[in-house]
């Protein structure tokens, strides 16, 4: 697919600035994430509980059940073994097995398990850049947005310890990438395979991200019907492809949910987890899950809720014990709001008739379906988090809605692209180069001053 190549000429040599910068950003990100993965203590949100699963797999070569002492983290009977999301533990076990051949000491094994998060974060960045490049048709903007996400302190942190949040980001990124590609290539074999991988990754990572599976299903069905009606896809091919897509997803995902039902009579594991927790409460244990003390209206109008969500989305580390000074939250807050304002201006100028994809070959109808899918996935994700806070446990943490980074990146890209298209290619290159350097410097200082407090 054609895209705008950002090149400069240096002593007679054409240099693709975007290509070099994207490589440099990824290398730096991988380096920082690996550094953190090796030096962080295990005092990170839920990491001890998450790490118990690959530890058990590595030792016993079988799946545990939630009642086994080896996978219960504390006296509250909490265990992530009740849930069917096993992708992260499986991949971590592979890394542990390989590295364990050379060194199986405690910190090295923990580092090996964390490589899953490093990999998920890196692949997410790669896909975010591809998504933005497809949508804006501007490579240099895609690099800028990739750097914004890569050097967002909380994203770097999530890519450095054992957690399922960052794996869900990867799953959603694959789903959105498949949907974006389908606007050009329709539902080719490659795009269908990508969608299947995205849905499988999301289904086996985190229930908070399940809204994106529904959004993907809505987009696929709606776009498939449209393509058939336009004569670009036959009903026979559409039905055959759809059956294969659903079949592959079910073959990979359903065994884990069926296993859950056989063991706990609970497909999702949520009821089994809660029953184990209630046994602890009945035995006189101190409540560890406390819902929000107020109504839905109170929650959505609670200024502290939004402040805590903003802070933990940009960077709160450990068990929310390591906070940055207030001024450190401003740069990314301003970057976000400026991007949103630019996007709103773009929408107003277009009188609301916004063509998300910047290529005439893509129909406005399909572009609107994509916008609807992104909105649906975002709304469900936010709704699930609000429900969790109100009914189960008040946790105003950005990591629970971290998959929103994908649609936010798209909004940022569309907004900043509106500004950049008024600039010369040379100015665009210079601006993005300076931006990447400043973002990295900010991230480096945050790691040095704040995240380092969690080092072993």
CORMOVEN-V805417 format. One record per backbone hydrogen bond with DSSP energy under -1.0 kcal/mol. CO is the residue of the C=O (numbers start at 1). NH is the residue of the N-H. If there is no record, write none. Layout:
BEGIN
((CO:NH) (CO:NH))
END
This chain:
BEGIN
((4:139) (6:17) (8:15) (10:13) (13:10) (15:8) (15:17) (16:20) (17:21) (18:22) (19:23) (20:24) (21:25) (22:26) (23:27) (24:28) (25:29) (26:30) (27:31) (28:32) (29:33) (30:34) (31:35) (32:36) (33:37) (34:38) (35:39) (36:40) (39:456) (42:44) (44:47) (46:50) (47:51) (48:52) (50:53) (51:55) (52:56) (53:57) (54:58) (55:59) (56:60) (57:61) (65:68) (68:71) (69:72) (74:77) (78:73) (79:82) (80:83) (84:86) (86:90) (87:91) (88:92) (89:93) (90:94) (91:95) (92:96) (93:97) (94:98) (95:99) (96:100) (99:102) (99:103) (105:109) (106:110) (107:111) (108:112) (109:113) (110:114) (113:116) (114:118) (115:119) (116:120) (117:121) (118:122) (119:123) (120:124) (121:125) (122:126) (123:127) (124:128) (125:129) (126:130) (127:131) (128:132) (129:133) (130:134) (131:135) (132:136) (133:137) (135:358) (137:4) (138:142) (139:143) (140:144) (141:145) (142:146) (143:147) (144:148) (145:149) (146:150) (147:151) (149:152) (152:156) (153:157) (154:158) (155:159) (157:160) (164:168) (165:169) (166:170) (167:171) (168:172) (169:173) (170:174) (171:175) (172:176) (173:177) (174:178) (175:179) (176:180) (177:181) (178:182) (180:183) (181:184) (181:185) (182:186) (186:188) (188:192) (189:193) (190:194) (191:195) (192:196) (193:197) (194:198) (195:199) (196:200) (197:201) (198:202) (199:203) (200:204) (202:205) (202:206) (204:87) (206:209) (207:210) (209:212) (210:214) (211:215) (212:216) (213:217) (214:218) (215:219) (216:220) (217:221) (218:222) (219:223) (220:224) (221:225) (222:226) (223:227) (224:228) (225:229) (226:230) (227:232) (228:231) (234:238) (235:239) (236:240) (237:241) (238:242) (239:243) (240:244) (241:245) (242:246) (243:247) (244:248) (245:249) (246:250) (247:251) (248:252) (249:253) (250:254) (253:256) (254:258) (255:259) (256:260) (257:261) (258:262) (259:263) (260:264) (261:265) (269:273) (270:274) (271:275) (272:276) (273:277) (274:278) (275:279) (276:280) (277:281) (278:282) (279:283) (280:285) (281:284) (290:394) (292:294) (295:299) (296:300) (299:302) (302:306) (303:307) (304:308) (305:309) (306:310) (307:311) (308:312) (309:313) (310:314) (311:315) (314:154) (317:321) (317:322) (318:320) (322:317) (325:328) (326:329) (329:333) (330:334) (331:335) (332:336) (333:337) (334:338) (335:339) (336:340) (337:341) (338:342) (339:343) (340:344) (341:345) (342:346) (343:347) (344:348) (345:349) (346:350) (347:352) (348:351) (350:353) (352:354) (359:362) (363:367) (364:368) (365:369) (366:370) (367:371) (368:372) (369:373) (370:374) (371:375) (372:376) (373:377) (374:378) (375:379) (376:380) (377:381) (378:382) (379:383) (380:384) (381:385) (382:386) (383:387) (384:388) (385:389) (386:390) (387:391) (388:392) (388:393) (389:292) (395:397) (397:400) (398:401) (401:404) (402:405) (403:406) (404:408) (405:409) (406:410) (407:411) (408:412) (409:413) (410:414) (411:415) (412:416) (413:417) (414:418) (416:420) (417:421) (419:422) (420:423) (424:428) (425:429) (426:430) (427:431) (428:432) (429:433) (430:434) (431:435) (432:436) (433:437) (434:438) (435:439) (436:440) (437:441) (438:442) (439:443) (440:444) (441:445) (442:446) (443:447) (444:448) (445:449) (446:450) (446:451) (447:452) (450:453) (451:454) (452:455) (454:41))
END
